[in-house]
Amino acid sequence: MQIRKVKLTNFRNYQQLEWEPHPQLNFLFGLNGQGKTNLLEAVYVGAFSRSYRGNDQELLQWQKPWFRIAVEGEKKSGPFLVELAYGQKRKLYKVNGLVKKKASDFIGNYNVVLFAPEHLALVKGQPAERRRFLDAELAQTNRLYLLTLQKYVNLLKQKNYLLKEAKKGHYFDQDLLEVLNQQLAEMGSVIIYLRLEAIKKLNPLARLIQRRLSQGREELEIKYITTIELSGMSQKEIKQALWQGLISKREDEKRRGQSLIGPHRDDLEIKINGFSVRHFGSQGQQRTSALALKLAELEYIKGEIGEYPLLLLDDVFSELDRERRAILVETISGRIQTIITTTSIKDLPPALLKQGGSWRIEGGNMHVSAPGQ
């Protein structure tokens, strides 16, 4: 999978841009605040229909009424062109010239894995970060998961509104709560089941990468932590466990004004040699584990769709030591089209720079750079 051309109009600090990436490594360098991450972000938005670091209004260039992103490329199934325009708080999606009404019809037309400095806190951060990690890879590769997650989120919003009204002492519709809980148990069981299936595949991938990163000293394990007691692994059994959990927490939820049971409160526990990395791991182990998870995500997506996704590295090289950086480079070289942002390319090996193209970013403009500059 490769992208061949990126076109931006009125996106952040890019008024007009047309860029043809190198098929392998792409180095975007320059001072902070010049637009390196903005360009990487645009490629991400083209894949997911939303940003990972701001709302749609923030993506608009100052005093401009609309922005447009177009990404052209090729994958095993053939060429693709995705277009996203935003203005007046509305989005327009197009895939290969055809208008798509919903984001779910747009997401996944090309696949990306993002690794940014904040992902180094993936292991020690909040549960929501680890849920997003799972959601990102599953939403790109499994349409059922994407559609179910969207329905679940909408149902959860309705339920939480109902519970907040009950907490305030306002009218409470018990029958509506029962209907919502039934639907949440159905949708939630699909989400949990598909997450568990994904972890079965992620575990051996991450374990092998962790061994490599630690020179065989460390065994990594990913465990799914849920708010219910799972007596079995089938979707039907998970649905029954969710339903029983929702019944048991009914009064507690009304008293607290929030939903306490379901996949929106689940977590991943990352262990090394049997110990929780979050609670007992060193900073080095936490960073290594985060890198192992991200590299495993690349392999997982390849296993699901038959080709590697595009890799976006946002100023990650400066956060990794020489050994981890070398393993990362070895993993992607010659196999995965990668976009890398960095403040300088002077410290990068010339042999690495020769594997791709380099562009200096300044004030929303791109300047081709010769290797070694």
RASULGI-V454997 format. One record per residue. N is the residue number from 0. NEAR is the number of other C-alpha atoms within 8 Angstrom. Layout:
N/NEAR
N/NEAR
//
This chain:
0/12
1/9
2/11
3/12
4/11
5/15
6/12
7/15
8/11
9/14
10/14
11/11
12/10
13/13
14/11
15/8
16/10
17/8
18/7
19/7
20/10
21/10
22/9
23/12
24/14
25/14
26/14
27/13
28/14
29/12
30/9
31/7
32/6
33/10
34/13
35/14
36/8
37/9
38/8
39/12
40/10
41/12
42/10
43/14
44/10
45/14
46/13
47/10
48/11
49/9
50/12
51/6
52/4
53/7
54/8
55/10
56/6
57/8
58/10
59/14
60/13
61/5
62/5
63/8
64/7
65/10
66/15
67/13
68/14
69/12
70/14
71/12
72/12
73/12
74/11
75/6
76/5
77/6
78/8
79/11
80/11
81/15
82/13
83/13
84/11
85/12
86/9
87/6
88/7
89/6
90/8
91/11
92/14
93/12
94/13
95/7
96/7
97/6
98/8
99/11
100/7
101/7
102/9
103/8
104/7
105/15
106/12
107/10
108/9
109/9
110/9
111/10
112/12
113/9
114/11
115/10
116/10
117/6
118/8
119/11
120/11
121/11
122/13
123/9
124/9
125/7
126/10
127/8
128/9
129/13
130/12
131/8
132/8
133/9
134/8
135/8
136/11
137/12
138/12
139/11
140/10
141/8
142/9
143/6
144/12
145/12
146/9
147/11
148/10
149/8
150/9
151/11
152/8
153/8
154/11
155/10
156/8
157/9
158/11
159/11
160/8
161/11
162/14
163/12
164/12
165/13
166/11
167/6
168/6
169/7
170/6
171/7
172/7
173/6
174/6
175/7
176/10
177/8
178/8
179/11
180/10
181/9
182/9
183/12
184/13
185/9
186/12
187/13
188/13
189/11
190/12
191/10
192/12
193/9
194/10
195/9
196/8
197/9
198/11
199/8
200/9
201/12
202/11
203/8
204/11
205/14
206/12
207/8
208/11
209/15
210/13
211/8
212/11
213/8
214/7
215/9
216/6
217/10
218/12
219/14
220/11
221/11
222/9
223/10
224/8
225/10
226/9
227/9
228/6
229/8
230/7
231/6
232/8
233/7
234/9
235/7
236/11
237/15
238/12
239/9
240/12
241/14
242/11
243/8
244/10
245/10
246/7
247/7
248/10
249/8
250/7
251/7
252/12
253/12
254/8
255/9
256/12
257/9
258/10
259/7
260/12
261/14
262/10
263/6
264/11
265/12
266/11
267/11
268/10
269/13
270/13
271/12
272/7
273/7
274/8
275/11
276/14
277/11
278/6
279/7
280/12
281/7
282/6
283/7
284/9
285/15
286/11
287/11
288/12
289/13
290/9
291/13
292/9
293/10
294/10
295/12
296/11
297/11
298/10
299/11
300/14
301/11
302/8
303/7
304/7
305/7
306/10
307/11
308/14
309/13
310/12
311/12
312/13
313/13
314/12
315/12
316/9
317/7
318/7
319/9
320/8
321/6
322/7
323/10
324/10
325/8
326/9
327/8
328/8
329/7
330/7
331/10
332/10
333/7
334/8
335/11
336/16
337/12
338/13
339/12
340/14
341/15
342/9
343/8
344/10
345/6
346/5
347/7
348/6
349/8
350/6
351/8
352/14
353/8
354/10
355/12
356/14
357/13
358/12
359/11
360/15
361/11
362/8
363/10
364/8
365/8
366/8
367/8
368/9
369/6
370/9
371/7
372/6
//
